């Protein structure tokens, strides 16, 4: 069985990009990691409803998490 994904490792990775998101008035929150090692995140602030949020997520944030945090199977944007 795969090793369980460490929430701290996910948050540490998000902290690398969080300043860029916050610079534009938004933020990203880790909602949790399920038993299948799927990570759930949500945008906050200015990122909610932003037309570029989906593109930023799939083209950057999701890719970064999958590359840098071992054993993540998927990353899902909630909201």
PDB file of N, CA, C and O in Angstrom:
ATOM      1  N   UNK A   1       0.846  -1.197   0.000  1.00  0.00           N
ATOM      2  CA  UNK A   1       0.000   0.000   0.000  1.00  0.00           C
ATOM      3  C   UNK A   1       0.882   1.247   0.000  1.00  0.00           C
ATOM      4  O   UNK A   1       1.964   1.260   0.586  1.00  0.00           O
ATOM      5  N   UNK A   2       0.402   2.287  -0.664  1.00  0.00           N
ATOM      6  CA  UNK A   2       1.133   3.543  -0.722  1.00  0.00           C
ATOM      7  C   UNK A   2       1.197   4.199   0.646  1.00  0.00           C
ATOM      8  O   UNK A   2       0.338   3.992   1.504  1.00  0.00           O
ATOM      9  N   UNK A   3       2.229   4.986   0.820  1.00  0.00           N
ATOM     10  CA  UNK A   3       2.372   5.777   2.032  1.00  0.00           C
ATOM     11  C   UNK A   3       1.335   6.884   2.024  1.00  0.00           C
ATOM     12  O   UNK A   3       1.017   7.438   0.972  1.00  0.00           O
ATOM     13  N   UNK A   4       0.812   7.205   3.191  1.00  0.00           N
ATOM     14  CA  UNK A   4      -0.173   8.270   3.318  1.00  0.00           C
ATOM     15  C   UNK A   4       0.510   9.613   3.066  1.00  0.00           C
ATOM     16  O   UNK A   4       1.619   9.856   3.541  1.00  0.00           O
ATOM     17  N   UNK A   5      -0.161  10.472   2.319  1.00  0.00           N
ATOM     18  CA  UNK A   5       0.364  11.806   2.014  1.00  0.00           C
ATOM     19  C   UNK A   5       0.349  12.646   3.286  1.00  0.00           C
ATOM     20  O   UNK A   5      -0.648  12.685   4.008  1.00  0.00           O
ATOM     21  N   UNK A   6       1.455  13.308   3.544  1.00  0.00           N
ATOM     22  CA  UNK A   6       1.613  14.155   4.718  1.00  0.00           C
ATOM     23  C   UNK A   6       1.026  15.541   4.451  1.00  0.00           C
ATOM     24  O   UNK A   6       1.480  16.246   3.550  1.00  0.00           O
ATOM     25  N   UNK A   7       0.026  15.928   5.226  1.00  0.00           N
ATOM     26  CA  UNK A   7      -0.609  17.239   5.056  1.00  0.00           C
ATOM     27  C   UNK A   7       0.386  18.374   5.233  1.00  0.00           C
ATOM     28  O   UNK A   7       0.273  19.403   4.566  1.00  0.00           O
ATOM     29  N   UNK A   8       1.356  18.203   6.119  1.00  0.00           N
ATOM     30  CA  UNK A   8       2.367  19.243   6.323  1.00  0.00           C
ATOM     31  C   UNK A   8       3.187  19.434   5.052  1.00  0.00           C
ATOM     32  O   UNK A   8       3.504  20.566   4.687  1.00  0.00           O
ATOM     33  N   UNK A   9       3.532  18.347   4.375  1.00  0.00           N
ATOM     34  CA  UNK A   9       4.290  18.451   3.124  1.00  0.00           C
ATOM     35  C   UNK A   9       3.479  19.187   2.062  1.00  0.00           C
ATOM     36  O   UNK A   9       4.029  19.965   1.282  1.00  0.00           O
ATOM     37  N   UNK A  10       2.180  18.941   2.034  1.00  0.00           N
ATOM     38  CA  UNK A  10       1.308  19.632   1.078  1.00  0.00           C
ATOM     39  C   UNK A  10       1.282  21.124   1.402  1.00  0.00           C
ATOM     40  O   UNK A  10       1.435  21.957   0.509  1.00  0.00           O
ATOM     41  N   UNK A  11       1.089  21.461   2.675  1.00  0.00           N
ATOM     42  CA  UNK A  11       1.064  22.875   3.073  1.00  0.00           C
ATOM     43  C   UNK A  11       2.399  23.551   2.817  1.00  0.00           C
ATOM     44  O   UNK A  11       2.434  24.707   2.396  1.00  0.00           O
ATOM     45  N   UNK A  12       3.501  22.846   3.065  1.00  0.00           N
ATOM     46  CA  UNK A  12       4.823  23.412   2.790  1.00  0.00           C
ATOM     47  C   UNK A  12       4.978  23.739   1.317  1.00  0.00           C
ATOM     48  O   UNK A  12       5.552  24.768   0.959  1.00  0.00           O
ATOM     49  N   UNK A  13       4.470  22.870   0.471  1.00  0.00           N
ATOM     50  CA  UNK A  13       4.527  23.097  -0.971  1.00  0.00           C
ATOM     51  C   UNK A  13       3.643  24.291  -1.354  1.00  0.00           C
ATOM     52  O   UNK A  13       4.048  25.140  -2.147  1.00  0.00           O
ATOM     53  N   UNK A  14       2.445  24.347  -0.790  1.00  0.00           N
ATOM     54  CA  UNK A  14       1.551  25.474  -1.072  1.00  0.00           C
ATOM     55  C   UNK A  14       2.158  26.793  -0.599  1.00  0.00           C
ATOM     56  O   UNK A  14       1.934  27.839  -1.208  1.00  0.00           O
ATOM     57  N   UNK A  15       2.930  26.736   0.495  1.00  0.00           N
ATOM     58  CA  UNK A  15       3.560  27.950   1.013  1.00  0.00           C
ATOM     59  C   UNK A  15       4.552  28.548   0.015  1.00  0.00           C
ATOM     60  O   UNK A  15       4.831  29.746   0.061  1.00  0.00           O
ATOM     61  N   UNK A  16       5.086  27.721  -0.884  1.00  0.00           N
ATOM     62  CA  UNK A  16       6.017  28.219  -1.898  1.00  0.00           C
ATOM     63  C   UNK A  16       5.337  29.149  -2.893  1.00  0.00           C
ATOM     64  O   UNK A  16       5.953  30.087  -3.400  1.00  0.00           O
ATOM     65  N   UNK A  17       4.071  28.886  -3.168  1.00  0.00           N
ATOM     66  CA  UNK A  17       3.354  29.690  -4.162  1.00  0.00           C
ATOM     67  C   UNK A  17       2.351  30.655  -3.540  1.00  0.00           C
ATOM     68  O   UNK A  17       1.856  31.566  -4.203  1.00  0.00           O
ATOM     69  N   UNK A  18       2.058  30.446  -2.264  1.00  0.00           N
ATOM     70  CA  UNK A  18       1.061  31.280  -1.585  1.00  0.00           C
ATOM     71  C   UNK A  18       1.363  32.780  -1.689  1.00  0.00           C
ATOM     72  O   UNK A  18       0.430  33.550  -1.918  1.00  0.00           O
ATOM     73  N   UNK A  19       2.620  33.242  -1.535  1.00  0.00           N
ATOM     74  CA  UNK A  19       2.872  34.689  -1.643  1.00  0.00           C
ATOM     75  C   UNK A  19       2.434  35.285  -2.984  1.00  0.00           C
ATOM     76  O   UNK A  19       1.975  36.426  -3.031  1.00  0.00           O
ATOM     77  N   UNK A  20       2.572  34.530  -4.063  1.00  0.00           N
ATOM     78  CA  UNK A  20       2.169  35.019  -5.379  1.00  0.00           C
ATOM     79  C   UNK A  20       0.653  35.140  -5.482  1.00  0.00           C
ATOM     80  O   UNK A  20       0.131  36.072  -6.094  1.00  0.00           O
ATOM     81  N   UNK A  21      -0.040  34.191  -4.878  1.00  0.00           N
ATOM     82  CA  UNK A  21      -1.501  34.218  -4.883  1.00  0.00           C
ATOM     83  C   UNK A  21      -1.995  35.361  -3.993  1.00  0.00           C
ATOM     84  O   UNK A  21      -2.919  36.086  -4.361  1.00  0.00           O
ATOM     85  N   UNK A  22      -1.379  35.515  -2.830  1.00  0.00           N
ATOM     86  CA  UNK A  22      -1.783  36.563  -1.896  1.00  0.00           C
ATOM     87  C   UNK A  22      -1.489  37.951  -2.454  1.00  0.00           C
ATOM     88  O   UNK A  22      -2.193  38.911  -2.140  1.00  0.00           O
ATOM     89  N   UNK A  23      -0.459  38.059  -3.276  1.00  0.00           N
ATOM     90  CA  UNK A  23      -0.115  39.348  -3.896  1.00  0.00           C
ATOM     91  C   UNK A  23      -1.283  39.879  -4.723  1.00  0.00           C
ATOM     92  O   UNK A  23      -1.477  41.089  -4.832  1.00  0.00           O
ATOM     93  N   UNK A  24      -2.052  38.970  -5.299  1.00  0.00           N
ATOM     94  CA  UNK A  24      -3.207  39.358  -6.112  1.00  0.00           C
ATOM     95  C   UNK A  24      -4.509  39.372  -5.320  1.00  0.00           C
ATOM     96  O   UNK A  24      -5.588  39.479  -5.902  1.00  0.00           O
ATOM     97  N   UNK A  25      -4.415  39.263  -3.985  1.00  0.00           N
ATOM     98  CA  UNK A  25      -5.605  39.360  -3.138  1.00  0.00           C
ATOM     99  C   UNK A  25      -6.306  38.037  -2.883  1.00  0.00           C
ATOM    100  O   UNK A  25      -7.430  38.021  -2.381  1.00  0.00           O
ATOM    101  N   UNK A  26      -5.667  36.939  -3.218  1.00  0.00           N
ATOM    102  CA  UNK A  26      -6.293  35.639  -3.005  1.00  0.00           C
ATOM    103  C   UNK A  26      -5.497  34.779  -2.044  1.00  0.00           C
ATOM    104  O   UNK A  26      -4.547  35.239  -1.410  1.00  0.00           O
ATOM    105  N   UNK A  27      -5.896  33.540  -1.949  1.00  0.00           N
ATOM    106  CA  UNK A  27      -5.181  32.559  -1.136  1.00  0.00           C
ATOM    107  C   UNK A  27      -5.659  31.175  -1.552  1.00  0.00           C
ATOM    108  O   UNK A  27      -6.639  31.031  -2.283  1.00  0.00           O
ATOM    109  N   UNK A  28      -4.954  30.172  -1.078  1.00  0.00           N
ATOM    110  CA  UNK A  28      -5.333  28.795  -1.338  1.00  0.00           C
ATOM    111  C   UNK A  28      -5.306  28.054  -0.010  1.00  0.00           C
ATOM    112  O   UNK A  28      -4.403  28.250   0.804  1.00  0.00           O
ATOM    113  N   UNK A  29      -6.297  27.209   0.201  1.00  0.00           N
ATOM    114  CA  UNK A  29      -6.438  26.485   1.462  1.00  0.00           C
ATOM    115  C   UNK A  29      -6.454  24.985   1.199  1.00  0.00           C
ATOM    116  O   UNK A  29      -7.133  24.513   0.287  1.00  0.00           O
ATOM    117  N   UNK A  30      -5.712  24.251   1.993  1.00  0.00           N
ATOM    118  CA  UNK A  30      -5.770  22.795   1.964  1.00  0.00           C
ATOM    119  C   UNK A  30      -6.997  22.369   2.753  1.00  0.00           C
ATOM    120  O   UNK A  30      -7.104  22.645   3.948  1.00  0.00           O
ATOM    121  N   UNK A  31      -7.925  21.694   2.079  1.00  0.00           N
ATOM    122  CA  UNK A  31      -9.129  21.215   2.754  1.00  0.00           C
ATOM    123  C   UNK A  31      -8.912  19.852   3.381  1.00  0.00           C
ATOM    124  O   UNK A  31      -9.537  19.509   4.385  1.00  0.00           O
ATOM    125  N   UNK A  32      -8.008  19.066   2.772  1.00  0.00           N
ATOM    126  CA  UNK A  32      -7.722  17.756   3.339  1.00  0.00           C
ATOM    127  C   UNK A  32      -7.154  16.802   2.315  1.00  0.00           C
ATOM    128  O   UNK A  32      -7.033  17.114   1.130  1.00  0.00           O
ATOM    129  N   UNK A  33      -6.807  15.626   2.814  1.00  0.00           N
ATOM    130  CA  UNK A  33      -6.290  14.535   1.996  1.00  0.00           C
ATOM    131  C   UNK A  33      -7.107  13.299   2.360  1.00  0.00           C
ATOM    132  O   UNK A  33      -7.215  12.946   3.535  1.00  0.00           O
ATOM    133  N   UNK A  34      -7.680  12.641   1.354  1.00  0.00           N
ATOM    134  CA  UNK A  34      -8.503  11.473   1.667  1.00  0.00           C
ATOM    135  C   UNK A  34      -7.675  10.190   1.729  1.00  0.00           C
ATOM    136  O   UNK A  34      -6.458  10.216   1.541  1.00  0.00           O
ATOM    137  N   UNK A  35      -8.341   9.080   1.992  1.00  0.00           N
ATOM    138  CA  UNK A  35      -7.663   7.796   2.168  1.00  0.00           C
ATOM    139  C   UNK A  35      -7.040   7.258   0.880  1.00  0.00           C
ATOM    140  O   UNK A  35      -6.265   6.303   0.914  1.00  0.00           O
ATOM    141  N   UNK A  36      -7.378   7.871  -0.247  1.00  0.00           N
ATOM    142  CA  UNK A  36      -6.809   7.463  -1.535  1.00  0.00           C
ATOM    143  C   UNK A  36      -5.671   8.396  -1.973  1.00  0.00           C
ATOM    144  O   UNK A  36      -5.212   8.334  -3.113  1.00  0.00           O
ATOM    145  N   UNK A  37      -5.227   9.253  -1.061  1.00  0.00           N
ATOM    146  CA  UNK A  37      -4.161  10.227  -1.323  1.00  0.00           C
ATOM    147  C   UNK A  37      -4.549  11.255  -2.382  1.00  0.00           C
ATOM    148  O   UNK A  37      -3.719  11.694  -3.179  1.00  0.00           O
ATOM    149  N   UNK A  38      -5.820  11.623  -2.372  1.00  0.00           N
ATOM    150  CA  UNK A  38      -6.308  12.710  -3.214  1.00  0.00           C
ATOM    151  C   UNK A  38      -6.349  13.962  -2.337  1.00  0.00           C
ATOM    152  O   UNK A  38      -6.933  13.959  -1.253  1.00  0.00           O
ATOM    153  N   UNK A  39      -5.723  15.023  -2.824  1.00  0.00           N
ATOM    154  CA  UNK A  39      -5.635  16.283  -2.096  1.00  0.00           C
ATOM    155  C   UNK A  39      -6.761  17.206  -2.565  1.00  0.00           C
ATOM    156  O   UNK A  39      -7.028  17.318  -3.762  1.00  0.00           O
ATOM    157  N   UNK A  40      -7.418  17.865  -1.605  1.00  0.00           N
ATOM    158  CA  UNK A  40      -8.501  18.799  -1.908  1.00  0.00           C
ATOM    159  C   UNK A  40      -8.095  20.194  -1.459  1.00  0.00           C
ATOM    160  O   UNK A  40      -7.721  20.399  -0.305  1.00  0.00           O
ATOM    161  N   UNK A  41      -8.172  21.152  -2.378  1.00  0.00           N
ATOM    162  CA  UNK A  41      -7.820  22.536  -2.083  1.00  0.00           C
ATOM    163  C   UNK A  41      -8.952  23.451  -2.535  1.00  0.00           C
ATOM    164  O   UNK A  41      -9.798  23.070  -3.344  1.00  0.00           O
ATOM    165  N   UNK A  42      -8.947  24.660  -1.996  1.00  0.00           N
ATOM    166  CA  UNK A  42      -9.950  25.656  -2.357  1.00  0.00           C
ATOM    167  C   UNK A  42      -9.289  27.018  -2.447  1.00  0.00           C
ATOM    168  O   UNK A  42      -8.412  27.341  -1.646  1.00  0.00           O
ATOM    169  N   UNK A  43      -9.707  27.820  -3.423  1.00  0.00           N
ATOM    170  CA  UNK A  43      -9.239  29.191  -3.526  1.00  0.00           C
ATOM    171  C   UNK A  43     -10.066  30.074  -2.608  1.00  0.00           C
ATOM    172  O   UNK A  43     -11.245  29.816  -2.368  1.00  0.00           O
ATOM    173  N   UNK A  44      -9.428  31.117  -2.101  1.00  0.00           N
ATOM    174  CA  UNK A  44     -10.083  32.091  -1.227  1.00  0.00           C
ATOM    175  C   UNK A  44      -9.848  33.498  -1.781  1.00  0.00           C
ATOM    176  O   UNK A  44      -9.004  33.709  -2.651  1.00  0.00           O
ATOM    177  N   UNK A  45     -10.603  34.434  -1.263  1.00  0.00           N
ATOM    178  CA  UNK A  45     -10.405  35.846  -1.619  1.00  0.00           C
ATOM    179  C   UNK A  45     -10.627  36.124  -3.089  1.00  0.00           C
ATOM    180  O   UNK A  45     -11.589  35.637  -3.684  1.00  0.00           O
ATOM    181  N   UNK A  46      -9.739  36.906  -3.672  1.00  0.00           N
ATOM    182  CA  UNK A  46      -9.874  37.338  -5.063  1.00  0.00           C
ATOM    183  C   UNK A  46      -9.838  36.175  -6.049  1.00  0.00           C
ATOM    184  O   UNK A  46     -10.304  36.308  -7.181  1.00  0.00           O
ATOM    185  N   UNK A  47      -9.293  35.043  -5.630  1.00  0.00           N
ATOM    186  CA  UNK A  47      -9.195  33.887  -6.534  1.00  0.00           C
ATOM    187  C   UNK A  47     -10.550  33.213  -6.754  1.00  0.00           C
ATOM    188  O   UNK A  47     -10.761  32.555  -7.773  1.00  0.00           O
ATOM    189  N   UNK A  48     -11.459  33.377  -5.803  1.00  0.00           N
ATOM    190  CA  UNK A  48     -12.777  32.783  -5.966  1.00  0.00           C
ATOM    191  C   UNK A  48     -13.502  33.476  -7.106  1.00  0.00           C
ATOM    192  O   UNK A  48     -13.692  34.692  -7.091  1.00  0.00           O
ATOM    193  N   UNK A  49     -13.894  32.707  -8.071  1.00  0.00           N
ATOM    194  CA  UNK A  49     -14.622  33.267  -9.200  1.00  0.00           C
ATOM    195  C   UNK A  49     -13.756  33.923 -10.262  1.00  0.00           C
ATOM    196  O   UNK A  49     -14.275  34.394 -11.274  1.00  0.00           O
ATOM    197  N   UNK A  50     -12.456  33.960 -10.053  1.00  0.00           N
ATOM    198  CA  UNK A  50     -11.556  34.549 -11.044  1.00  0.00           C
ATOM    199  C   UNK A  50     -11.524  33.664 -12.288  1.00  0.00           C
ATOM    200  O   UNK A  50     -11.448  32.440 -12.184  1.00  0.00           O
ATOM    201  N   UNK A  51     -11.580  34.282 -13.452  1.00  0.00           N
ATOM    202  CA  UNK A  51     -11.600  33.514 -14.698  1.00  0.00           C
ATOM    203  C   UNK A  51     -10.308  32.730 -14.913  1.00  0.00           C
ATOM    204  O   UNK A  51     -10.318  31.713 -15.605  1.00  0.00           O
ATOM    205  N   UNK A  52      -9.209  33.179 -14.337  1.00  0.00           N
ATOM    206  CA  UNK A  52      -7.919  32.513 -14.509  1.00  0.00           C
ATOM    207  C   UNK A  52      -7.653  31.445 -13.454  1.00  0.00           C
ATOM    208  O   UNK A  52      -6.671  30.711 -13.565  1.00  0.00           O
ATOM    209  N   UNK A  53      -8.496  31.340 -12.442  1.00  0.00           N
ATOM    210  CA  UNK A  53      -8.250  30.425 -11.325  1.00  0.00           C
ATOM    211  C   UNK A  53      -8.110  28.979 -11.786  1.00  0.00           C
ATOM    212  O   UNK A  53      -7.205  28.273 -11.340  1.00  0.00           O
ATOM    213  N   UNK A  54      -8.981  28.542 -12.657  1.00  0.00           N
ATOM    214  CA  UNK A  54      -8.925  27.158 -13.130  1.00  0.00           C
ATOM    215  C   UNK A  54      -7.636  26.883 -13.898  1.00  0.00           C
ATOM    216  O   UNK A  54      -7.018  25.831 -13.737  1.00  0.00           O
ATOM    217  N   UNK A  55      -7.242  27.829 -14.726  1.00  0.00           N
ATOM    218  CA  UNK A  55      -6.006  27.685 -15.497  1.00  0.00           C
ATOM    219  C   UNK A  55      -4.781  27.705 -14.583  1.00  0.00           C
ATOM    220  O   UNK A  55      -3.857  26.910 -14.758  1.00  0.00           O
ATOM    221  N   UNK A  56      -4.778  28.609 -13.615  1.00  0.00           N
ATOM    222  CA  UNK A  56      -3.668  28.675 -12.656  1.00  0.00           C
ATOM    223  C   UNK A  56      -3.568  27.383 -11.860  1.00  0.00           C
ATOM    224  O   UNK A  56      -2.473  26.900 -11.572  1.00  0.00           O
ATOM    225  N   UNK A  57      -4.721  26.829 -11.509  1.00  0.00           N
ATOM    226  CA  UNK A  57      -4.738  25.589 -10.747  1.00  0.00           C
ATOM    227  C   UNK A  57      -4.177  24.434 -11.555  1.00  0.00           C
ATOM    228  O   UNK A  57      -3.234  23.773 -11.121  1.00  0.00           O
ATOM    229  N   UNK A  58      -4.746  24.182 -12.723  1.00  0.00           N
ATOM    230  CA  UNK A  58      -4.347  23.007 -13.499  1.00  0.00           C
ATOM    231  C   UNK A  58      -2.965  23.152 -14.114  1.00  0.00           C
ATOM    232  O   UNK A  58      -2.250  22.162 -14.273  1.00  0.00           O
ATOM    233  N   UNK A  59      -2.584  24.366 -14.458  1.00  0.00           N
ATOM    234  CA  UNK A  59      -1.299  24.570 -15.110  1.00  0.00           C
ATOM    235  C   UNK A  59      -0.142  24.831 -14.173  1.00  0.00           C
ATOM    236  O   UNK A  59       1.010  24.858 -14.606  1.00  0.00           O
ATOM    237  N   UNK A  60      -0.427  25.023 -12.896  1.00  0.00           N
ATOM    238  CA  UNK A  60       0.651  25.358 -11.986  1.00  0.00           C
ATOM    239  C   UNK A  60       0.570  24.663 -10.643  1.00  0.00           C
ATOM    240  O   UNK A  60       1.453  23.886 -10.281  1.00  0.00           O
ATOM    241  N   UNK A  61      -0.478  24.942  -9.916  1.00  0.00           N
ATOM    242  CA  UNK A  61      -0.595  24.450  -8.546  1.00  0.00           C
ATOM    243  C   UNK A  61      -0.704  22.933  -8.502  1.00  0.00           C
ATOM    244  O   UNK A  61       0.016  22.282  -7.743  1.00  0.00           O
ATOM    245  N   UNK A  62      -1.582  22.372  -9.295  1.00  0.00           N
ATOM    246  CA  UNK A  62      -1.754  20.916  -9.314  1.00  0.00           C
ATOM    247  C   UNK A  62      -0.453  20.232  -9.739  1.00  0.00           C
ATOM    248  O   UNK A  62      -0.016  19.260  -9.122  1.00  0.00           O
ATOM    249  N   UNK A  63       0.144  20.750 -10.783  1.00  0.00           N
ATOM    250  CA  UNK A  63       1.388  20.185 -11.305  1.00  0.00           C
ATOM    251  C   UNK A  63       2.504  20.230 -10.254  1.00  0.00           C
ATOM    252  O   UNK A  63       3.239  19.258 -10.078  1.00  0.00           O
ATOM    253  N   UNK A  64       2.619  21.353  -9.568  1.00  0.00           N
ATOM    254  CA  UNK A  64       3.646  21.510  -8.535  1.00  0.00           C
ATOM    255  C   UNK A  64       3.450  20.494  -7.411  1.00  0.00           C
ATOM    256  O   UNK A  64       4.407  19.847  -6.984  1.00  0.00           O
ATOM    257  N   UNK A  65       2.225  20.353  -6.936  1.00  0.00           N
ATOM    258  CA  UNK A  65       1.954  19.409  -5.851  1.00  0.00           C
ATOM    259  C   UNK A  65       2.251  17.973  -6.279  1.00  0.00           C
ATOM    260  O   UNK A  65       2.857  17.211  -5.526  1.00  0.00           O
ATOM    261  N   UNK A  66       1.828  17.606  -7.480  1.00  0.00           N
ATOM    262  CA  UNK A  66       2.068  16.240  -7.964  1.00  0.00           C
ATOM    263  C   UNK A  66       3.561  15.946  -8.110  1.00  0.00           C
ATOM    264  O   UNK A  66       3.999  14.818  -7.885  1.00  0.00           O
ATOM    265  N   UNK A  67       4.333  16.954  -8.483  1.00  0.00           N
ATOM    266  CA  UNK A  67       5.776  16.769  -8.655  1.00  0.00           C
ATOM    267  C   UNK A  67       6.524  16.735  -7.336  1.00  0.00           C
ATOM    268  O   UNK A  67       7.465  15.959  -7.177  1.00  0.00           O
ATOM    269  N   UNK A  68       6.115  17.572  -6.383  1.00  0.00           N
ATOM    270  CA  UNK A  68       6.925  17.776  -5.188  1.00  0.00           C
ATOM    271  C   UNK A  68       6.513  16.964  -3.968  1.00  0.00           C
ATOM    272  O   UNK A  68       7.333  16.744  -3.076  1.00  0.00           O
ATOM    273  N   UNK A  69       5.274  16.518  -3.906  1.00  0.00           N
ATOM    274  CA  UNK A  69       4.822  15.774  -2.729  1.00  0.00           C
ATOM    275  C   UNK A  69       4.603  14.312  -3.123  1.00  0.00           C
ATOM    276  O   UNK A  69       3.735  14.002  -3.938  1.00  0.00           O
ATOM    277  N   UNK A  70       5.400  13.422  -2.534  1.00  0.00           N
ATOM    278  CA  UNK A  70       5.310  11.997  -2.895  1.00  0.00           C
ATOM    279  C   UNK A  70       3.929  11.396  -2.596  1.00  0.00           C
ATOM    280  O   UNK A  70       3.268  11.758  -1.623  1.00  0.00           O
ATOM    281  N   UNK A  71       3.527  10.483  -3.453  1.00  0.00           N
ATOM    282  CA  UNK A  71       2.342   9.639  -3.282  1.00  0.00           C
ATOM    283  C   UNK A  71       0.995  10.309  -3.533  1.00  0.00           C
ATOM    284  O   UNK A  71      -0.038   9.664  -3.356  1.00  0.00           O
ATOM    285  N   UNK A  72       0.966  11.577  -3.937  1.00  0.00           N
ATOM    286  CA  UNK A  72      -0.320  12.193  -4.279  1.00  0.00           C
ATOM    287  C   UNK A  72      -0.823  11.546  -5.558  1.00  0.00           C
ATOM    288  O   UNK A  72      -0.089  11.432  -6.539  1.00  0.00           O
ATOM    289  N   UNK A  73      -2.069  11.128  -5.539  1.00  0.00           N
ATOM    290  CA  UNK A  73      -2.674  10.522  -6.732  1.00  0.00           C
ATOM    291  C   UNK A  73      -3.378  11.556  -7.592  1.00  0.00           C
ATOM    292  O   UNK A  73      -3.407  11.439  -8.817  1.00  0.00           O
ATOM    293  N   UNK A  74      -3.955  12.584  -6.937  1.00  0.00           N
ATOM    294  CA  UNK A  74      -4.656  13.621  -7.691  1.00  0.00           C
ATOM    295  C   UNK A  74      -4.825  14.831  -6.775  1.00  0.00           C
ATOM    296  O   UNK A  74      -4.723  14.733  -5.552  1.00  0.00           O
ATOM    297  N   UNK A  75      -5.086  15.966  -7.401  1.00  0.00           N
ATOM    298  CA  UNK A  75      -5.369  17.197  -6.673  1.00  0.00           C
ATOM    299  C   UNK A  75      -6.665  17.747  -7.239  1.00  0.00           C
ATOM    300  O   UNK A  75      -6.793  17.919  -8.451  1.00  0.00           O
ATOM    301  N   UNK A  76      -7.628  18.025  -6.366  1.00  0.00           N
ATOM    302  CA  UNK A  76      -8.953  18.475  -6.784  1.00  0.00           C
ATOM    303  C   UNK A  76      -9.224  19.869  -6.229  1.00  0.00           C
ATOM    304  O   UNK A  76      -9.054  20.125  -5.037  1.00  0.00           O
ATOM    305  N   UNK A  77      -9.649  20.764  -7.121  1.00  0.00           N
ATOM    306  CA  UNK A  77     -10.035  22.111  -6.719  1.00  0.00           C
ATOM    307  C   UNK A  77     -11.518  22.096  -6.376  1.00  0.00           C
ATOM    308  O   UNK A  77     -12.352  21.749  -7.212  1.00  0.00           O
ATOM    309  N   UNK A  78     -11.841  22.472  -5.149  1.00  0.00           N
ATOM    310  CA  UNK A  78     -13.213  22.478  -4.667  1.00  0.00           C
ATOM    311  C   UNK A  78     -13.729  23.909  -4.709  1.00  0.00           C
ATOM    312  O   UNK A  78     -13.055  24.843  -4.274  1.00  0.00           O
ATOM    313  N   UNK A  79     -14.941  24.063  -5.243  1.00  0.00           N
ATOM    314  CA  UNK A  79     -15.554  25.400  -5.270  1.00  0.00           C
ATOM    315  C   UNK A  79     -15.380  26.052  -6.525  1.00  0.00           C
ATOM    316  O   UNK A  79     -15.837  27.181  -6.703  1.00  0.00           O
TER     317      UNK A  79
END
